[in-house]
Amino acid sequence: MTAVRFVSMSSTEAASYRAGAVDAYGLAPERRISPGGYPCRHCLAEIAAGEAYLTLAYRPFPKLQPYAETGPIFLHAVACPRYETTEVLPPALASPDYIMRGYGPDDRIVYGSGSVVPTEAIMVRAEALFGDPDIAYVHVRSARNNCYQCRIERLAPPAPPAQSGTSR
């Protein structure tokens, strides 16, 4: 079984948006009050009803290129703890299904890797995708609106045990 981790937006990036940094479209994030049910891309938990949140255009890629999708995301307006990058499905992934798509080390879609996956099958699908050596990471996106949710990465295999003894 391939060990994976769920990766949320970095704390540095989240803090910069909260401090007024412009989004992928050069606009200031919009501040609103949550009706409840919106997923924060930093803590990967729900933004509760009545809490302030930010809406902004987000491009989770290192540089512009044809496959660098941009879309709206939500973020707690006040600091929240970053989701621990573990093999546990984040609480924000509460919809019945999601789009999962593999990307190569060049940050481009690996054709044929995209599919709509039931939430309970995300771990199984991630393992299958990481069976393809061309896939460096996977994006999880809303199946309804295509909004970016989080990234899944392959955990490095454990290092082999050190050789003991002396050589002759």
Secondary structure by P-SEA (a helix, b strand, c coil): cbbbbbbcccaaaaaaaaacccccccccbbbbbbccccccccccccccccbbbbbbbbbccccccccbbbbbbbcccccccccccccccccccccccbbbbbbcccccccccccccccccaaaaaaaaaaccccccbbbbbbcccccccbbbbbcccccccccccccc
